[in-house]
């Protein structure tokens, strides 16, 4: 598969494109990364250097890729963190241009807005961009629990409420929705739930909850889910493959005591996860 990935990048650590590109390449996919920001490290360290790119960089890079005749063979566009709403508009232009060149191409949008306990952490205008514009265009969306609540205006504390929120999000546009870190009333304290919803139904996958805090896991699972979906066209299989791989990487990271995802050291988890998790129909 050929995947155009438009999101943030850090020189040190693994978030955004630096969490998505290598796992996809390890699976054998071609990835064409365009960076929305170039930072020295994740801002969670408290200090960082670098800059946010404006929309002209995205337009220029897509123009160059189109000039090579490559958009015709692009199977999908993946987007993640954006620095400004204007950057998001450029991503949608890239999606439109890609789909014009290859009508079979899909768009997977990871609507990075915020998280439980942290609230909204992106710039003003970005959450509205995702809700008003991006969801209408996206074939696949990969929000976390906080983000699906923000996008739909629904409080999600139970599985019934999650179903309602998913119905609202599907009505906004995405045919396939992956919800990560879904902690609802029936989720055990020692577990993490992930859900995928599509025309095939609703499926839940539950993994043990690991005692670590790292950045980039959401970026990695969104990329892996998209790639596995492009390959299998099965939301359930994509969930199982992506979640099993990310759990293996997280377990390795925890054992290593690392603050950053051990993507390189644990790279075999992408092709042959140590532990396979099965999704159940709900």
N, C-alpha and C positions, 0 to 999 in steps of 0.2 A: 504494500500500500504506500501511496505518496500522501503525506500529511503536511499541510501548511499550518504551522503553530505560531500564533501571534499572542505573545504575553510577555511578562516581565522577565528579567534575567539578572542574576547576581554572579559576580566573579568568584566569590567564596561562598560555599554552601550550596544548598539545593532547594530552590523554590522557583516557581514559574517555569520558564523554558529550561532552566538548569535542573529541574526535577522531572521534566517531561521528555526531553529530547533523548537522553541516553537510554532510558528504559524502552522507548519505542525502537530505537536503533538496535538494541540488544535483541529485540524480537524479530528483527529483520526488516523493519519498515524504513523507508526513506522519509526524513523529516526536514522541512524547510523552515527554519526558525526566523521570525522577525521579532525583534525586541521592542516592547513598549517603554521600558525603562532599562537603564544599565546602572546598577548600583554595585558598590564594592561588596556588600553583604546585606543580609536581611535587616530591616530597620529595628527588629526586635532586640538587636544587640545594644541599642541605645544611641549609637552613632554610626553614620555611614557616609560614603561619598558617592558621587555620580550624578546622573541627571535623568529627567523624564523627557522622552522624545515627543515631538509633536506629530500630528497626523500626516504631515508631508513625508516623513520617513517611510511610513507604511505604504502610502500611495506610490512613492518612488520604487520601493522594493517590489511591490506587486506589479508595477509597470515593467520592471526589468524581468521578472519571472515570466510575465506574459510575452515579453519580447523574445524569450527563449523558446516559446511555444510549449511551455510546461504546464500551463493551467489546464490544458485539455486532458492531462493525465493525473491531475490532482484528485484524489479520492475523497478528501475531506479537509475542512478548515476547523481548527481548534483554537479557541480563545480563552484567556484567563484574566489575570489582573490587568487593569488598564489605569493609567494615571489621570485621565480626564475624559469627560464625555465626548469631546471632540475626537479623541483617539478611538473611542467606540464607533463613532460614525465612519471613520476610515476602515475599521474592521468590517463593518457591514458592506461598505463598498467593495472590499476584497471578496467577501462572500458572494455578493451579487455577480461580480466579474468571474469568479471561479465557476459558479453555477451556470452562467451563460456559456462558458467554454466547455463545461462538462455537466450537463443537467443531472447526472447521477450522483454528483458530489453531495456530501452531507455537511451540515454545520453543527458542531458541538460547542455549546456555550457554557463555560463554568462561570456563573454570575457572582464573581467575588465581591461581596458587599461587607461582610462582617462575620461574627461568630458569637455563640452563646458566651456570656461573661465579658466579652469585649465590646459588644455592640457594633455599630457601623464604624469601619476604620478606613474607608476610601473617601476620596474627595467629593465635595458637594457636586451634585449633578450626575454622578456615576450610578447610584442606585436607581434613579429615575430612568436613566438610559436603558438599564437592563429591563426594567419593568415595562416601559412604554414602547421600546423599539427592538431590543435584542430578542426578547422572548417570542415576539411575533415571527421572527425570521428563523430562529433556532429549530433544528430537527431534534436535537438532543440537548437537555439541560442537566447540569450536575450540581445542584445547590446543596449546601449543608442545611441542617434543621433551622438555624436562624434565618438563612437566606430564603427558604421556601415560605417561612412565616412573613418575612418582609415583602416578598414579591406578591403574595396572595392576600395579605391582610388577615390571615387566619392564625389563631393561637393553636399550636399543635402540641397537645399534652397527652393525647391518647391515639391509638391506632385509628379509631373512627375519625378523629379530627385530621389525621394525616391523610386518610382517603379523601376527605373533603378538600383539603389543600391541594392534593394531587389533581383532583378533578378541575379545580380552578386553574392550576398551572397548565394542564393540558389544553384547556379552553383558550389560554393565551397564545398557544402555538406549538410547543414541543410535543412530539408524538411519543418520545421516550424520555423519562425522567429518572435519574439516579439521585437518591437522597442519601447523603453520607452523614455519619455521626448522629443517627436518629435515636435519641434517647427519649422514649415515651413511657407511659405509665407501666407497661408490662415488660420493659427492658430491665433485666436483672442488674444489680449494682456492679457486678463484675463482668459486664458484657457491653458490647457496642453493636448496634443494629445498623444495617444498610438496607435500603429498599430500592427496587426498580419497578417502575410502572409503565405499562405500554398496552397495546391492543391485546397482547398475550395474557394480560392479567397483572396482578401485584405479587411480587416475590420478596421475601425477607431473607437476609443472610446475617447470621449472628456469629461474632467472634469474641474471644476473651478480651477483656479490657486490659491493656498493658500500662504499666506504671512509668510513663515517660511523656515528655512534652517536647515535640519537635515541629518545625515548620516544613511545609512542602508536601505532606502526605496527601492532602486534598488535590494538589496539582498533579501528583503522580497517579492517583487513582482515576482522576478524570481522563487523563491521557490514555492510560491502559484500558479503561472501559471503552473509550471511543475506538481504539485500535482493535480490540477484540470484537466489538460490535460490527465494525467494518468487515472483519474477517468472517464472522459466524452468522451475522444478522440475527442473532439471538440475544435479547436483553438479559435473559437468565444466565446463559453461558458467559456473557461478557462480565456480568456481576461476579460470578464464581471465580473466573480467572483473575480478574483485576483485584478483587478483595483478598484472594489467597496469596497473590504475589506481594501486595502491600503489607499484609500481616507478617509475612516472612521477613520483609525488609525491616519492619518496625521491631520485630522480635530480635533480629540481629543487632539493630541499633541500640536497643535497650541493654543487651548483653555487653556491647562494646562501651557503654556509658557515654555515647556520643551525643552532642547537642545538635548535630546535623544528621540527616538521613544517610545511612551507609549504603548508598546506591551502588557504588562501585564494588565495595567489598562483598555485598550480598547480591550481586548481579545475577547469579544463577536462579534466584527466586523468580525472576521474570519469565524464564523459560521452563523451569521445573520447580514449582513451589514445594517447600518442604512439607507443608500441611495443606490439604485441599478442603475447602469448606463448600458445603452444598446449600443452595438456596431452597426455601420451602414456599410453596404456593399459599397465599393468605386468602 
